[in-house]
């Protein structure tokens, strides 16, 4: 993987897509969740799935020291 894939949802990464990304990056869900912390996300009722905003995924990867990480200020 040369960069993060395009999100499958207009607002970000569905949880199922994020799990696949983490698997390819060899990052455990536990480590990602710890870096992600308590954060805002949305829920798509049609998909019945949580959507994680791109900036929050990038920030968590930044916290983990991953090359795909990007600093975003969290409020």
Wavefront OBJ file of the C-alpha trace (Angstrom):
o trace
v 0.000 0.000 0.000
v 1.559 3.280 -1.112
v -1.017 5.541 0.539
v -4.306 5.330 2.331
v -7.112 4.227 0.020
v -9.997 6.499 -0.845
v -12.752 6.232 1.774
v -15.781 4.220 0.681
v -18.152 6.678 2.372
v -18.596 10.381 1.756
v -17.718 11.167 5.402
v -14.806 8.792 5.859
v -13.854 5.180 6.426
v -16.559 2.671 7.341
v -15.384 0.516 10.220
v -15.183 -2.542 7.929
v -12.840 -0.677 5.543
v -10.742 0.630 8.425
v -10.288 -2.919 9.745
v -8.955 -4.000 6.327
v -6.574 -1.030 6.242
v -5.241 -1.775 9.716
v -4.709 -5.415 8.761
v -2.672 -4.401 5.688
v -0.667 -1.895 7.744
v -0.081 -4.536 10.436
v -1.563 -2.295 13.123
v -3.720 -3.938 15.763
v -7.188 -2.580 16.356
v -6.240 -2.222 20.019
v -3.252 0.010 19.204
v -5.305 2.065 16.763
v -8.152 2.470 19.263
v -5.724 3.666 21.928
v -4.242 6.258 19.528
v -7.717 7.239 18.299
v -8.938 7.742 21.851
v -12.346 9.201 22.545
v -13.293 10.962 19.354
v -16.207 11.980 17.181
v -17.503 9.706 14.456
v -20.773 9.246 12.621
v -23.102 6.346 11.962
v -24.701 5.371 8.651
v -28.023 3.711 9.386
v -28.327 2.255 5.865
v -24.948 0.542 6.185
v -25.455 -0.073 9.911
v -21.844 0.936 10.302
v -19.731 3.500 12.117
v -17.871 5.944 9.870
v -14.505 7.310 11.015
v -13.484 10.694 9.617
v -10.363 10.690 7.414
v -8.607 13.366 9.477
v -9.088 11.275 12.621
v -7.653 8.163 10.969
v -4.657 10.184 9.785
v -4.188 11.699 13.241
v -4.302 8.295 14.955
v -1.729 6.973 12.474
v 0.394 10.055 13.215
v 0.139 9.258 16.939
v 1.372 5.748 16.125
v 4.316 7.111 14.151
v 3.113 5.598 10.872
v 4.226 7.153 7.566
v 0.597 7.599 6.460
v -0.100 9.634 9.556
v -0.753 13.327 9.366
v -1.049 15.861 12.139
v -4.502 17.369 12.535
v -5.433 19.489 15.523
v -8.075 17.797 17.621
v -10.531 20.018 19.419
l 1 2 3 4 5 6 7 8 9 10 11 12 13 14 15 16 17 18 19 20 21 22 23 24 25 26 27 28 29 30 31 32 33 34 35 36 37 38 39 40 41 42 43 44 45 46 47 48 49 50 51 52 53 54 55 56 57 58 59 60 61 62 63 64 65 66 67 68 69 70 71 72 73 74 75
